[in-house]
Amino acid sequence: DSIFFRDGVRRIDFVLSYVDDLNKEWEKNVFISLQERRKEFESNLQKAGLELETEDKKESEDGKIYFVKIHAPWEVLITYAEVLNIKVPIKENDIPSTVENPLDCMLAPLRLPEKVMHPEPDYFTAPFSKEKQELYLINDESTFFSPSMRNRIVNYILTRCPYGTEEGKKKFGIKRLLNNGTYSAAYPLHDCQYWKKANDPNCDNERYTLYMEWARFLRFYKEQPLDLIRKYYGEKIGIYFAWLGFYTEMLFLAAVVGLICFLYGLFTMDENMSSKEICDPAIGGEIIMCPLCDRECEYWRLNTTCVSSEYSHLFDNVATLFFAIFMGIWVTLFLEFWKRRQARLKYEWDLVDFEEEQQQLQLRPEYEAKCTQKKKNPVTQEMEPYLPITSQAVRFCISGTTVLFWVSLIIASMIAVIVYRLAVYAAFASLMENTQTLQPISGLLTPQLATSVTASCLNFVIIMILNFLYERIAIWITDMEIPRTHMEYENRLTMKMFLFQFVNYYSSCFYVAFFKGKFVGYPGAYTYMFNRWRNEECDPAGCLIELTTQLTIVMAGKQIWGNIQEAIVPWICNWWGRRKARSNPENLYSRWEQDHDLQIFGALGLFYEYLEMVIQFGFITLFVASFPLAPLLALMNNILEIRVDSWKLTTQYRRPVAAKAHSIGVWQEILNGMAILSVVTNAFIVAFTSDMIPRLVYYYAYSENEDSPMSGYISNSLSVFQISDFPDRNRPKQNPESFVICRLVYRDYRYPPDHERKYLHTMQFWHILAAKLAFIIIMEHVVFIVKFFVAWMIPDVPADVKAKIKREKYLTQKILHEYELEKLKERL
C-alpha cells in the first residue's frame, strides 16, 4: 500500500499504465510504433528532469499491465513552481481572526474538529522564486510542496512533453498518447485506502479523513472541510463544493417559505369559493360542459372535476403571488452573498492575484498541435501558433448551423409530444366518460391530468435520450472549433451544453405555462393543429396544476436518475472491475493498481456537476410560482448530492489532477441571466397561467354579492354556447338528455348566443387582459427595483476581507523588501 518508489523515499507523483502485448488486436507495425512512442516520450520526460520507475507486467495483479511511476525531484518542482506562479508560505499569518459569532455555540453540533477544518496554519504567501529559496518556510523539501501541487506540476510537464514527429508535425502531450492507445491511463495516486489509514507513517491519510468526516451520508448535517478538500483535490474542486454547500444553505430559507405557502393553501382549501361552487350539486352539478373532443365525447357536469379543483387551490392562491416575489428577491440575495463568500475564499486560498490572464497565456496542447501557422503574441512577445480568421469563421459557421439543427430537433420532439397530447386527449376523455370502472377516480384523474401525466413521463424519457446525444455533439462541435485555452474550451462547451439542456428540459414547461389553453378558439371555431388535432384546453380549475405536474415529474425524475447515474453506476463498474483482485492476497494488489481500477473523473467531471445544479436552479426559479415545494425538493436532493459527490470522488474515482480556479467561472453569468429571466416567467405564470387575476377582477369589479364577493365567479367565467350552433365536425353523436346549452371548459368571456355580438369577447375579457398586463409590468418593476437595490446595498467583497488583502500585500512587500536589503548588504 505504498505511495513511494521501491527505495521508500521518492514519492510517486504520477502513474502511467500501458498494455504491451502483441496479440491479434494489433498488427506488428502498430505494436512497434506504440513501443517507439513510449520510449521517446519517457526519454523526454527524463530529459525534463523527472525520475521514472517501471513495474513489470509480471508484478501486476492481472499479469498484463505495465505501470510507469513518476517522481518529480526538488529541482523540477522549484523550476515549474516558478513557471506556474505557485504561491508558497513566507511567514505565518499574524492578522487577528474576526470576532467570533455569538451563535457559534448553537452551531457546535454542525462543526467539524479544528484539525479537519484547518489542516494547515494560515500563512502569508508569495510566488515562488528559485533565487529566493531561503525566504520561504522550507522545513522539509519532501513535504514543502503538497501532493496536489506536485501532481499539478507533473501533469503540466506531461501535457507538453514531445514524443516524436509524424507527417512533418511535432507531436506531444499525454492526452494524444492516451487517445491513440500508447498509454491506457495517466493519474496521480490517492494517499491511502479510504476505509483505513496507511501503514506507512509518511502518508498523510487525508483521503481517510475526508471519507470519515465528509463523504459518509451520516455526516450530512456537518459542515464541509473546505480547506482539506482544497488541499487534497485543488482549488477548482474546492470552489465547487463551497458553492454547492452555500447554495444548499440558502435553499433552506426558500424551502421553509415555500412550505409555509403550501401549508397556507392546504389549510384554506375549505374556504375556496371556486371549488365549493364546482363541488356543489346545485351549482357545479347543474352546469353542463361542452364535450372535450369532437364527435366521440359526451356532455358532462362540472362537479365531476371537484377533487382536481380542490387540489389546484394548493398551488393557485394568494400565497403564490407572495412566493413568486419572494423568490425574485431570494435569488438576488443568493447571488450577492455568494460573491462575498467567493471573495473570502479567494483571500483564504491565495487566489487574489490569480487572474484569468494567467490561464490565457497557457495554450491547449491540442491548439498548439493543430495550428501550424505562427505569429508573435503581443503579451509574451514570443512566436506562438494561431488559427487564421478564415478558418475560425468557417468553423463557427459549421458550429452554429449544427447547434441550430439540434435545437430544432429538440423543438420538433416537443411538438411530437404536443401531438401525442392532442391525439390521446380525446381517447382519454372518451374512455373516462364511457368506462364505468373508472368512475370512482374520474374526479381526481381528469382527462387533462391523465394526458398531462403520461405526456410528462414520455417527455422525460425523450429528454434523457436527447441528453445522451447532446453531450457527444457539444463536445464534438467544441473540439472542431479548436479553442485556444482550457478556459475558452470550457466556456464554449458550457454555453452549448447549457443551451441544449435549457431547451430540452424547459421547453415542455414553457408550453404548459404559456401556450396550452391559450389558443383554443370556441365551439364552432376551434383551433386545430395541422388541421387535424384540436388544441388542448386547460382543466376547469386552470392550467397551473398541470404545470405543477409537469415540473414535479421532470424535476424529481431528473434528480432520481442523476443520483442513480452518479452513485450506483460507478460503484457497479468498480465492483465488476475488482471482482478478480479480491481473490488474491492484498499485498499483491498495489496502490497504483487499486487506483487504476477506479473510474476516471475526467477534465469535464466538474462541468457535469455544475450543469446538473444549474438546471435544477432553473426549475426552482423559472417556474417556482407554480410549485412552492420545488425548493424543498431541491434542498433534500442537494443534501444527498453533496454526500454522493464527495463519496464517489473519495471512494469510486481516481484522484483528479489538481487545478486552480478563483470562481465558478461562466456559470456565474448563466445564474445571473436565469435570475433576471425568472422574474419575467413568474410574472407571466401568475398573470396568464394561474387564475388569480380573473378572480381579483371579478372580486373588485363584477361581484354582485357583498356578503360573499366570490360567489357566482364560476358561472360568470364559463361562457355559454348553444348546442344547436355546433357544426357537424364538433357535434357529439349523442345527446340523450337533450341539453340545449353547454359551457366552455376553460376561462373564456364571450357574449351569450342571444346577444347581438354573439360569441365575441365581452368587456370583462379586455378588463382582465389589461389587469394581467398591468400586473406583469408592476411586478417586474417592483422586483427589479428591489433586486438592484439589494445588489447595490451588498458589497461584493466584505470590508474585513479588503482590509486583510491590503494588509497581507503590505506585509508581503515589506518582507520581500527587507530580504532584498539583506542580500544587498551581503554583496556590499
N, C-alpha and C positions, 0 to 999 in steps of 0.2 A: 504493500500500500504506500510505496514511497513516491515522492514527487521530485526526487533528485537523480542525477546520473549515478552510475554504478559506484563512483567514488564517494557517494553520500554527501558531497559538498556542493557541487554545482547544481543549481536549481533548474528544473525543466520549465522553460518559459513558453514553449510551444511544441506541438507534436504534429508531424506529417505521417500519413499512413498510405501504403500502396500494396497492391497485389501484383507480384512479379512471377507470373506463371504462364508459360507458353502452352496454351490449350487450343481447343477448336475455335473458340470465340475470336482469337487474334491470329492474323496472318504473321508470318515470321518477320517481314519487313516492318510491320506496325509495332511488333514487340520490341524490335531493336531500336526503332525510333523513340519509343517511350523510355527505354533504358538510357539512351543518349541524352534526352531532355533532362531526366532526373540527375544524371551525372553532371551535366553542365550547370544545372540550377544549384545543386548542392555545393559544387565547386565555387560558384559565385557567392553563395551565402557565406562560405568560409573566408573568401577574399574580403567580404564586407565585415569580417570580424566575429561572426557567430561561430559557436562551437557545436558540433553535431556528434551524436552517438546513435548508432543504428542497432535495433533489436532484430535479430534474425527471425524469419517466419517460423522456424522450429520452436522458438521460445514462446510464440503466441498461442493462445488458447485453442484456436481452430487450425493452427499449422499452415495458414495461408497468407497472413498479413505481415508485412514488414512495418516497423514503426521507427521513424527518424525523430529523435528527441533533440530539441534545440535549446541552447543556453546562450544568453546574452551576457558576456563578461562586462566588467566595470567600464572599460574604455568605450565600448559600443554604447552602453547606456548613457554615459555622460555626453557623448557626441550627439546622439539623437535627442536627448533631453533638451539640448540647446537648440537643435533644429526645430523641434516641435514646440518650443517655448513653454516647457513644463515648469510650473511653479513649485518650488520646494521650500521647506522651513528655513528661516534665518534666525528667528527668535520667538520664544513663547509669548503669546498674546497677553499683554498686561492691561488691556482695556476692561474695566469692571463690567460684569454682566448686568443686564437690565434688572429693574426691580421685580421681585417675584410677584406673580399673580396671586391675589388673596384666595382665589378659587382652587389653587393647586392642591390643597389638602382634600378637597372634594373629588378632584380628578385623580387622586393617588391610585385607585384600583385600575385605572386605564394606563398607568405609566409602566414603562419597562425599566429594568435596572440601569443605572447611570453608565456602567461599563459597556452595556449593549448599545445604548443610545449614542454615546460619545466614546468610541473605541480609541480615539487619539486625542491628545491635548490640542488646543487651538493655537495655531502658530501664525506669526507674521510670515508672509511668503514673498519670494521674488523669483523671476525667471532664472533658470539655471544657466550658469556660465562656467565653462571649463577653466577659465583663467582665474576665477574667484572661488575655487573649491573650499578654501579654508574659511570663507564667510558663512557657509551653510552648516547646519547642525548635523554633520555626518558622524554618527557614533559607530555605525557598522555598515560597511559598503554593501554587504549582502542583503540588508533589510532597509537600506535608505530609500530605495525605490520600491513601492508596493507592488505586489504581483499584478495588479490591474495596469499599473503604469508600464511594467515590464512587458506584458503581453501586447499592450498598445504599441510600444516601440518596435517589438519584433514583427508585429503584423504590418507596420509601416514599411519595414525592410522587405518583407515577403512580397508585398503588393508591387514593389518597384524593382525587384531583382530580375535581371535578364536571364533567359535560358537558351538563347540562340537566335539565329536569323533564318527566316523562311520566306521564300519568294522576294528576297531583297528587303524585307521589312524586319525590323528588330522586334523580337517577341519577348515579353516579360510579364511577371505577375503570377502569383499563386492562383488567382481566380481562373485564369486561362488554363492553367495546368490541371485544375480540378474539373473544368468543363470538358477538356479533351481526354480525360481518363488517366493522365500521367500519375496523379495522386488521387486517392479516394477520399481523403479527409484532411483538414487542417484546423487545429483547435488548441486553445490553452487548456490547462488542466484545472479541475476543481482541487481544492487543497486537502480534502479528506472525504470519507463517506459521510452522507448526510445524517445517518442514524447513529453514528458513534464517532468519537474522537479518534484521531490518528495516533498510532503508537509512537511515531517519531516526535520528539519534543520540539523540533524546529518547525513543525507545521503550525499554522495559525489557527486552524479549526474554525474558520469563520463560516464555512458552509454549514457546519453542525449547529453553530449558534443561530444562524439565520433560520434554519429549519425548526429548531426548538422554540425560538422566540417570535417567529414571524410567519412561517409557512404552514403551520398547523391550524386547522379550522377552529379548534377550541380557543385559539388566541384572537378570535375575530373582534373582540371588544377592546383589544390593546392597541396602542399607538404603533406606528411603524418605525423601525430603527433606520431612519433615512440615511444617517451618516455611515452606518455599516453597509447599507445597500450600495451607497455611492462608492465606498472604499473597495467593495468586492466586485461590483459589476460596472462601475464607471458612472460618470455624471448623467449620461443620456438615459440610462435605465432608472437612475435615481430620481431624475426630474419627472419621469412618467409616473412613478409610484407616488411622488409628492403631489402631483396634480390629481391623480385618481383618488388619493386619500382626502384631499381638500374638497374635491367635487362631492365625494360621499358625505363629508361633514356638512356641507351646505345643503345637500339634498334632505338632510334630516329636518331642517326648518320647513322646506317646501312640502315634505311628506306629512308633517304634523298639520299644517294649514289645510292641505288637500284633504286629509282625513276628517278634519272638523267640517269642511264644506260638504263632504259626502254624508257625514252624520246629520248635518242640518237637513239635507234632502231626505234622508231616511226618516227622521223624526217628524217632518212636516208632510209626509206622504198623505196622511189622512186629511190634511187641510187643503189639499189641492182641488180647487173647484172644477178644473177642467176634467180631471179623471173621475171626480164624483158624478159629473153630468154624463160622461161617457158610460159609466158603470150603472147609472140609474135606469131601470127598466122603463120608467115613464118618459125618459128623455132619450138616452142612447139606444134604448130598446125600440123606440118608435122611429128613429132616424134610419131610413133605408138608404144604403150606399150604392153608388153605381158599380157595375162589375169591374173586377180587377184586370180582366183581359177581354179580348174580343171573342164574341160568339160562344165560347165554351163555358165561361164563368157566369155565375148567377148573381142576383142581387143579394145583399147581406146586411145585417143590422150592425150598427156602430158599437153596441155594447159587447160584441164578440172580441173587441180589442181592449177590453177593460184592463186586463193584467199588464199588457205591454205599456199602456198609457200610465199606469201607476208607477211602473219601474222607470219610465222615461223621466219622471219627476226627480229621481235620484240625481240626475246629472243636468237637468234643464230647470234651474231655479235661480233665484236672486244671487245665491252664493257663487254661481258660475261666473257672473259678471265680476264679483269681487275677486275671485281667484285668478281670472284672466289678467286683471290689473295688477294683482299682487305678483304674479309670475313675471310680468314685464319688468317690475322693479327688482324682483329677486335675481333675475338673470344679470342685471347690471351690477348688483352687489357682488354676485359670484365672480364676474369677470374683473371687477375693480379690486376686490380683496385678493384675488389670485395674483394680480400684478404685484401687489405688495408682498405676498408670500414668496413669489418668484424672485423679487428684488432681494429679499432677505437671504434666500438660498444662494443667489449669485455671490453675495458677500461671504457667506459662511463657507462656500465651496470654492472660493478663489476663482470665480468666473467673471469678475467685474471687468477685467481688461480683455477677456476672451470675446472677441467680436467675430462676426461672420466673415470679415475680410480675411482673417487668418485661414478660414476654410476655403475662401475663394481662390487663394493662392495655390491650393493643393489640387492639382488636376486629377481626374479619374484616370486610372490606368487604361481603361477601355477607350477613353477620349484620345489619350496620347498614342495608343496603338493604331486607331482608325484614321486619325488626321495626319496626313503625310506632309501637308504644307505648313510652313512656319513663319511667324512674324514676331517682332520684338514686343514684349509686354511692357507697357508704359510704367507699371509699378515696379517690377523687378529689374527692368532693363535687360532681360535675358530673352533669347530666342525660345519660343515655345510653339507647340502645334496649334493650329486653329482651323475651324471649319468655314469654308468660303460662304459668303452671304447667299449665293445662288443655291448652293446645296442645302443650307438651312431653310430657305424659302420652300424648296421642293419637299423637304421632309415635313415641314409644318403643314403644307397643303395636304399631303397624304394623311398626316396625323389627324388634322381637323376633319377631313372627309370621313375617316374611319370612326372617329368619335361620334360624329353626327349620324352615321349609319347605325351604330349600336344603340345610341339614344333613341333613334327612330324605331329600332326593334323593340325596345322596352315599351314605348308608347303603343306600338302595334300589339304587343302582348296584353297591355292594359285594355285596349279596345276589344281584344278577343275575350277577356274576362267580362267586359261590359255586355258583349253579345251573349255570352253564357248566361249572365244575369237576366237579360231580357228574354232569352229563349226558355229558361227553366222557370221564370217567374209565373208565366201563365200556367205551366204544368203544376207548380206548387199550389197556386190559387185554386185551380180546378180540383186537384187531388184533395185538398183540405176541406173544400166545400162538400165534396161528394162521398168522402170516406167516413163512415160512422165511427170507426175505431180511433180516428184522430180527433174526434170532437172534444174529449176531456182536456187535451193540451192545446186546442186551437186558440184559446185565449192568450196563452203565453207564447206559443210558436206561430206567429202570423206568417203569411206568405212572404211578406217583406223581410222578416227576420230570418226565416229559413233560407231564403235566397242569399241574404247578406252573409250568413254564417258559412254556407257552402262555398260561396264565391270568395270569401276571405281566406278560407283554407286552401282553395285552389290557387289563389293569388300568392299565398305564402310559399307553396310548392314551386311555382314559377319563379318567384324571387330567388329562392335558394339555387335553382338550376342556373338562372342567369348570372348570379353572383359567381358561380364556379367558372363560367366562361369569361366574365369581365375581368377577373384577376389576371388571367393569362393575356387577354387582349391589351389591357392597360400596360402591363409590363413590356409586351412586345412593341407597342407604339412608342413607349418612353425609350426603350433601347434603340429603336430606329432613329430617334431624334438626336442621339449621341449628346446628352447633356455634358457640360464642361466639368462641373464639380459634383461631388457627392450630394451637397446640399441642393444644388439645382436639380439633380436627378430625383431626389426625394420630393421636392416641391412640385415638380411636374407630375410625378406619379400620384402624389396626394390629390392634386386637383382633378385629375382624370378619374381616379377611383371614387373620389367623393361625388363628382358629377354623376357617374354611373349609379352609385348606390343611392344618391339623393332621389333621382328619378325612379329608380327601381323600388325603393321602399315607400316613398311618399306619394307616388302618382295615384295609387288606389285611394288613399286617404283624401287627397285633393279632389278626386272625382266625387266621392261621397259627400264631402263637405261643401263643395262649391258648384257642382253640376247636377248631381242627382236630384230629381224632382223639381228642377228649376225650368226645364224646357219640355213640359208635358203636353201643353195645349189643354183642350177640354173636350167633353163628349161631342162627337160630330166633327171635331177639328183636332184630333190627337196628332202629336208629332211622332214620326216614325224614323227609326234608324235604318239606313239603307232601304227605305220604303217597305220594310218588312216587319221589323220588331218595334212594338210600341214602347216608347221611352218609359223608364221606371217612374213610379210615383213614390213619394215618401209615405211612411206609416202615418195614420191619422194623428199619432202623438208627436210627429216630427221626425226629421232625418238624424237628429243628434244621437239617438240611441243606436242607430245603425253605424254612425261614425265611431261611437264608443266601442261597438262590437268589432269593427274592422281594426281599430287601433289596438285593442286588447289582444286579438288573435295574432296580429303581425308582431307586436312588441314582445309579448310573452313567448311566442313561438321562436322568435329570433334569439331571445335570451337563453331559453332552454337548449336550443340547438347549438348555440355558441358555447355554452358550458360543456356540452357533450363533446364537441369538437376539441375544445381546449384541454379538457382533463382526461376523459376516458380514452380517446383515440391515441394520444402519446403513451399512456400507461399500457394499453394493449400492445402497441408496437414494441415497446421496451421489454415487456414480459415475453413476447414472442421471440425477440432477438436474444434474450439472455437465457432462454429455457435450457440450452445445451450446457452453458457455462456453469449452471447450478450443480451439475453432477460431478464437477471437478473440484479439487481442493481449492480453498480460497486463495492460498498463496501462489497459485498458478495464474490467477486472474488479476493481472497488474492494473495499477491505477490508470494508465493510458488506454488499456483495453476496456476497462469499465466505462470510461468516458466515451470511447469510440462507439460503444453500443447504444449510447443515448441519442435522443433526437437532436436535430440541428435547429437552433433558434433562428439563425439566418439574419442577413442585414435588414430585412423588411419585417422582422418579428414584431418590433415595437409599432411599426406602421399599422399593422392589422389591429393591434390593441387600441391604438388611438382611434382608428376608423370605427371600430365597434362602439366605443364610448361616445363618439361624436354623433353617430347615427341615433344612439339612444337619447342623447341630449336633444336632438331634433324632435323626437317623439314627445318628450316631456315639456317642450317649449312651443313648438309649432301648433300642436293640436290639444294643448292641455285644457282648454276651455270645455272640451267635450268629455274629459275624463280626469277629474281631480285626483284619482288614485294612481295616476301614472307615476308621479314622483315617489310614491310609496313602493310601487313595483320596482322602480329603478334603484331605490335605496337598498331593498332586500337583495337585488341582483348584484349591486356593487360591493356589498359586504362580502358576498360569496366570491365575486370577481377578484377582489384583492387577494384573498387567500388562495384561490385557484391559480391565479397568475404567479404568485410567489411560490406556491407548491410545485408547479410544473417547471418553473425556472430553476428552482433549487434541486429538484429531485429527478426530473424527467428529461432535461435538456443539457447539452454540453454547455460549458461556461462560455458566454458570449465574449467577443473581443471588446474590451473597454473602449468607450468613445466619449468625447466631450460634447456637451450641449448646454447652453445657458438659458434656454427657454423651450417651450413646446413647439416653437417654430411656426410654420404656416397654419397650424391648427388654431392658433390664437385668432388669426384673421377670419378663419371659417366660423369660429364660435361667435365672433362679433357680428358677422353677417347674418347668422341664424338668429341671433338675439334681436336684431332690427326687424328681420322678416317675421319673427314670432308675434310681434306687436300687431302687424298688419293681419296675419292669418287669424289670430284670436279675435280681433275686432270684427272681421268678416264672419267668423263662426258664430259669435254671439248675435250678430245682426241678421244673417241670412240662413244659418243652419238651425239655430235654436228658435224657440217660439216666444222668446222674451219680449221683443219689440212689438209684435202684433198684440200681445196681451196688455202691454203698457198703454198702447194707443187706445185699445178698447176700454181699459180701466179709466183713462182720463178724458176720453172724447166721445165714446159711443155707449157707455154703460147707462142703462135706464133704471137700475135698481140701486138706490143709495145705501140700503142696508147690506146688500151683498153685491158689490160692484162687478164681480167677475161672473155672476150668474148670467146665463144666456150667451156666453162667449162662444161655446162650441157651435150652437145653432147659427150664430152670426158669421162665423168664419167659414162654414161649409156652404158653398154656393149650391143653388137649386137648379136641377136640369129636368126638362120634361121628356119623359121616356119616348113619347111619340116622335120626338125630333132625332132619335137615333138613326143614323144611316144603316143600311143592311150590313156593312162591314163590321160595325161595332155592336149591333143589337144582339142580345143574348137569344139563344134558341128557345128558351122557355121563360115564361113569366107567370108561374102558377097562381100567385096571389093577386095578379092584375094590378101591380103597382103603377101609379100614374107619374110620380116624380121620384128622383133619386138625388143624392148629394154627392159632390165631388170628394174624393178621398183626401186630397191634400188641401192645405190652406189656399183658398183662392177666393177672390172677392169680385163676383160678377153679378150683373143685374139679372133678375128672375125672368122666366120666359114670357111673362105678361107685361114686361116693361118695354117701352118704345126703343130702348138701347139694349135690347135682348142679348145676353151673354157677353156684353162688353164690360170692361173693368169699371168698378164703382169708384167714387171719390175716396172711399176708405182705403182702397188698394194704393192710390197715389199718396195718401197721407202716411200710410205705413212705409212705403218706399222712401219717402222724404225723411221719415223718422230714422230709418235704417242708415241712410247716407249721412245724416246729421250725427247719429251715434258713432259711426266709424270715424268721422273727422274729429269729433270731440275726444273720443277715447284715445285715438292715436296721438293727438296733440298733448293731452294730459300726461299720458305715459311717457312720451318722448321728452317732454319738458322735465318731468321728474327724473328720468334716466340721465339726461345730460347734466342736470343739477347735481345728482348724486355722484356722477363721474367727475364733475368739477370739484366737488367737496372733498373727495377722497384722493389724496396724492398717490401716485404710482409707487413711489419709494418712501418708506417710513422715515421720519425725521431722524430717529436714532441710528438707522442704517446709513443715512447720508453722512452723519457725524462720524460714524465708525470708519466709513470708507476714506473720508478725508484724513482722519487721524492715522489710519494704517498707512496711507500713502506718504504722509508726512514723516512718520517714524521710519518707514522703509527707506525713503530717500536719505534720511539722516544717517541711518546705519550704513548705507552704501557710500555716502559722502565721507563718513569717518573712516571707513575701510580704505577708500582711495587716498585719504590724507596719510594714513599709517603707511601705506605702500610707498607713497611719495617720500616720506621721511626716511624709510629704509633705504630707498635708492639714493637719496642725498647723503 
